[in-house]
Amino acid sequence: MKELSTIDTIVTYALTPLSWMYGAVTSVRNKFFDLGLIKEKEYDIPIICVGNITVGGTGKTPHVELLISKLALEYKIGVISRGYKRKTKGFLLANSKSTPDSIGDEPYQIYQKFGHRVQVAVCENRRTGIETLTSIHPEINLIIMDDAFQHRYVKPTVSVLLIDYNRPTWEDRLLPLGRLRESRHATDRADIVIVTKCPDQMSPLQYRLVEKGLDLLAFQKYYFSRFEYEGIRPVFPDDRPYNVSLHSLTSKDSALILTGIAHPRTFIRHFKDYPFKVKVNHFPDHHDFSRSDLLKIENMFDKMKGERKVIITTEKDAVRLLNNPYYPEELKPLTFYIPVKVSMIDSNTGDDDLISEIRKMIGNPEFERVDEYDSDISDGNSSTV
């Protein structure tokens, strides 16, 4: 332990000056925006920005999906994302021929779930994205920008900041020493703060500790959310999937948990109360599974013992695997994913629930609500893959 402590000390001393330099650059950039030296552009339609100040893993996509599922019956929504790790450039409007490679895995997931009711587009330049999307679809009267908290060239109507309960910003440090993209004081720009990935049960003391750590301004609203995992679904539904459920697996069975997300702890923890044996194979966030990766996964799966064996992956990884030409045919019927959705926790904070608060901030749409749309809009339960 002493050697580890020494290494940690050396790393801290080495990275601290870099962290200071990074903090200085981001601070000056934000000050230029605050003083109006760099202009933020406002638009005639309301814009909701969903983002974070840490590197990955706060649950942006599920929270964007929550907003869509609650607001799509009242607003004509356009979703703008940069399309992280896509293999294309410029503005692209998602359509039936889009793939995770062309628009990114997260926009692809959103399009697969909600593309029949919302427009999904990707563009590195959010201004260009908004202006191009609304010129193609002038009926849009609400924009949701995914992962755009640092993109200050667009002034949002509502800024929603997500903070992972398991990685609180007030205990973190700036890159590269920590995981913060900018100073924790950037929280002051948020209209709404959501503490995500909370435990299923939180004590009053836990709430108070988080509230103290947040140290929010008087106008800011804050909420707590957690993930709810549904039953497993086949990644390859056309390949005669094995008929199995999590509850049907016993201590004689095994599951290979395959993840390519930033922080898989919450997902992996979901399986701790099941009797079957679990083996985890984790890859980096947004990982593009190569033929070599899939051969190693196949070998690992073959060596596992169990009367019944399955592969279980995340919803985000499922969209990449489904479109991967190298995925082994013999594994397809045994490969499943677990849909995730966000559940808001009632902690008696704020005057109204999250969606009501956002409705107040963005105002009423310019068209009357139509109720005959598919019911899966309101619950977000349409299948991803």
N, C-alpha and C positions, 0 to 999 in steps of 0.2 A: 504493500500500500504506500510505503514511503517513496518508492521509485515512481509510482504513478503520480503521486502528489508533486514530485519534482518535475516530471514531464509536463503536468498541467501548468505549473508555475512558469516554466520556460515558454510554453505556448502562449500563455497569457501575456507575458512580457513582450513576446515577439509580435503578437497581433494587436495589442492595445494601441500603438501609434497608428497602425493602419485603420483601426476602428475610429480613432479621433479624426483622421483625415477624411474618411468616408462621411462621418457625421458633420464635419465642417462643410463639405460639398453639398450635402442634402439640405443642411440648414440655410446656406446661402441661396440655393435654388428656391426653397420655400419662401424665404424672405422676399425674393424678387417677385414672386406671385402675390404675396401679401401686400406689397407696396404698389402693385400694379405695373411694375417694370416689365413683367411678362404677363400678357393679357390672357384672362380666362374668357372663353366665348360662351355666351348664353344663347339658348334656343327658345323658340316660341312654345315648344311642347315640353311637358315635364320629363325630367331625366332622373332615374334612380341609379346611383352608383353603388355597387357592392364590391367591397375589397377588404384588404387587410394591411397591416404594417409589418407582418412577419413573412418569412419565406415559406410559402406553400402550406397546405394541410389544415386550413381552418374550416373547410366545408363550404366554399363559395358556390360551387355548382348546385348542391342540394338546396341551398338557401335561395338561389336564383329560381330554381324550379318551384320552390314554395311560393315565391312572389307571383310567378306565372300562373300557377294553379289557382291562386286566390283572386287574381286581377284580370285574367284573360276573358272573363265573361262581361267585363265592364269596359275594358280598354282594348284598342287595337295596338298590340305590343310588338315592338321591334327589339331584338336582343343583339347587342354588339359585343364581340369579343375579339381579342387580337389573334386568337387561334394558336395558342402556344404550341410550339414544336410541329406545326404543320409544315408540309414540304412545298408550299406555294407562297406567293407574295401578293400584296395588294388586296383590293376589295374582292370578296367572293360572297355571293348569296347562296345559302345552303339550299340544295334541292335533292331530288330522289337519287341522283347520281353521285352525291357527295360521299366522301369517305373520311375516316379519321386522318388520313394522310393529307387530304386536300383542305380540310377546315379545322383540324385539331380534334382530339378525342372528346373534350368537354362540350364544345359547340355541337359536335355530331350527336352526343348523347341527348342534349337538349332538343335538337331537331327531331330525333327519332321519337321522342316523347310528345313534343308539342308542336311539331312542324305543320300540323293541319290547322293550327289556330294562331300561331305567331310566326313572324318572320325572323330568321336567324342569319346573321351576317358576320363575317370576320374581316378585320382590317387593322393594320398596325397603327394607323393614324385614326384616332377616334373621331376627330372632326370630319375627316373624309368619309369615314364609315357612316356616321349619322346623316350627313348631307346626301350621300349617294343612296342610302337605304330609303330615306324619306322622299327622294325624288322618284325612285322606282315605285314606292308604295306610299303615296301622299295621304292615304287614309290612316296611317300610323299616328296615334296620339299619345303614346307613352314609349319611352326608350329605357331599357334596362342595360346598363353597361356592366359587364362582368370583369372583375379584377382590374379596376380602374381607379383605385384610391390615389395612386401616385400620378395618374394622368391628369394633371391639373389644367391642361389647355381647354378642357370642357368644364363649365361650371354646372354641377348637378343641382337639381331641385332638392333632392334628398340624398344624403350620403350615409350609407349603411356600412359600418365597420365591424368586422368579425374578429373576435379574439378567442383563441383556443383555451378552454378551461385548464387543460393540462400543460399549457405553455404560456402562462400569463406574461403580458408584455412588461409589467412592472418588475418582473424578476429576470428580464432578458437584457441583452446588450446589442449594440449595433454590429452589423456585419463588419469584418469577418469574424470578430470575436464571439458574437452571438448570432441571433436569427432575425434581428430587426432590420427592415428595409430603411426605416427612418426613425428619428427619435420618438419615444413613446408619447411625447407632448403633441405629436401629430394627431393624436386622438381628439384634440380640441376641434379639429375640422369636421368631425362626424356629427351628424344630427341624431343618429341612432347607433347604439353599440349593442351587439349581440354577443354574449359569451356562449360559445358553441361547445359541443361534445361534452356536455355536463353529465355527471353520474345520474343514474335513474332516480336515486334518492339523494336529496341535499338537505342538510341540517340548517337551521337558522344561522348557526355560527359560520357555516361555509358561505352562505349568502352574504353575511356581513363582511367577511374577509375579502370577498371579491369586490363588493361595493367600495370598501375602503381602498383597495388596490387600484380600482378604476379612477377614483378621484375626479369625477366628471363635473362639468360646468352645469349651472342651474338649468339651462335650456335643453340639455341633452337627455334623451330617453334611453333606457337600457333594459334589455331582456335576456332571458336565458333559454337556451335550446339544447336539445339532445337528439341523437340519431335513433331512429326506429328501423330495425331490420325486419324485412318480410321473409316469406318462405323462399327456398331456393327455386330458381327457374333455369331451364336449359339454355346454355349459350348458343347451342346449335339445335333449334327445335325441329329442324327438318331431317335430322340424322337419328331418328328413332331413339330419343333419350331414355336413359335408364329410369325406371319408375321408382323414385326414392324421395324421401323427405328427411330433414334433419332429425325429426323426432323418431323416425323409424330406424335410424342407425343406432347400433348398440356398441357395447365395449369390445365386441369381436370385430368391429368395422374400423376403417381408417379414412381420413380425409387429408388430402394435400391442399393446404391453403396457399393460394398463389396471389401475390399482391405486387402491384407496381404503382403505389401511391406514396405520397410524401411521408405520412405518419400512420402506419397501419395498426398501431396499438389498439385503438378503439375497435377496429374491425376484428382483429385476432381475439380480443377479450370477449367478443360475442360468443365464442365457441367453448368458453371455459366450463359452462354448466352442462355441456352435453357429454355423454359417456364415451363416445368414440375417440380413438386416438388421433392426434393432430400432429402434422408435420408442416412447418412453414417454409416457404421459399419466397423470399422478398427481393424485389428489384427496385431500382430508383423510380422516382415519380415520372409519369408519362413515358415509361420505358417502351421502346419499340422492339418487341420480341423478335430476335433473329432466329434463323434455322438452327444455329448452334444452341441458343437458349432453349428452344423447344425440344431438341434432342436430349439435353440434360434434364429437362423436366420429365420427359418420357422415361428416361433411365431411373430417375428418382422415384417416380410413380411405380415402375415395375418392381423395384426392390422393396417397396412397402409391403408389410404383411397385413392381412385382414380378409375376412370372409367376403366383405363388400368394400370396394374402394371407389372413392369419388375425388374429383378435383373441384374446389370451390374458390371462386375468385370474386373480385369486387365488380360493381356495376360499371365503373369506369374502365377497368381492364377488359371487361367482357366485350366492349365495342371494338377494342383493338384485336382481340383474339378472333372474333367473328370474321374480321376482314383480313386475317393473316393467312396467306396462301400456304404457309409451311406447317400449319397446325396439324398434328398427326391424326389421321382419319380414325384410328382405333380409339383415340381418346375423346373424340367429339361426343359420343353418347353419354360419357361419364363426366362431362364438364358442365358445371353449373355456376350461376352467379346469384348474389343476394341483392335485391333492390333495397335502396336506403331512402328514407324520407326524413324530413325535419319535423320534430314535434316541439312546439313552444311550451316552456314550463311556466306555470302560474306561480310567480313568486311575490305577487301583490306589489310589484314595482311599476310605477307609471300609472296614468289615469285610464288608459285604454290598451287594448291588445295591439300587437305589432301592426297588423294589416289596417285596422281602423286608424291608427296614428299616421300610417303612410298615406291612406286615402285623404286624410285632412291636409297633409302637406302638399300633395300633388293636385288636389282639386278634382272636380267632377269631370268626366269625359264629355266630349261634345256630341255624343250620340247616345241614344237610349239603349239600355241593356236588352239583349236578346237571349232568351232562356232555352232555346231549343238545341243549343250546341251539345256535343257529346258529353256525357256525365263525367268521363274521365278527366276533363279539363279541371273540374273543381276538386278532384282528389289526387290528381297527379299519378294515377295508377296505371297509365298506359305503359306497355312494355317497351324497354329500351332496345332489346335485341330479339 
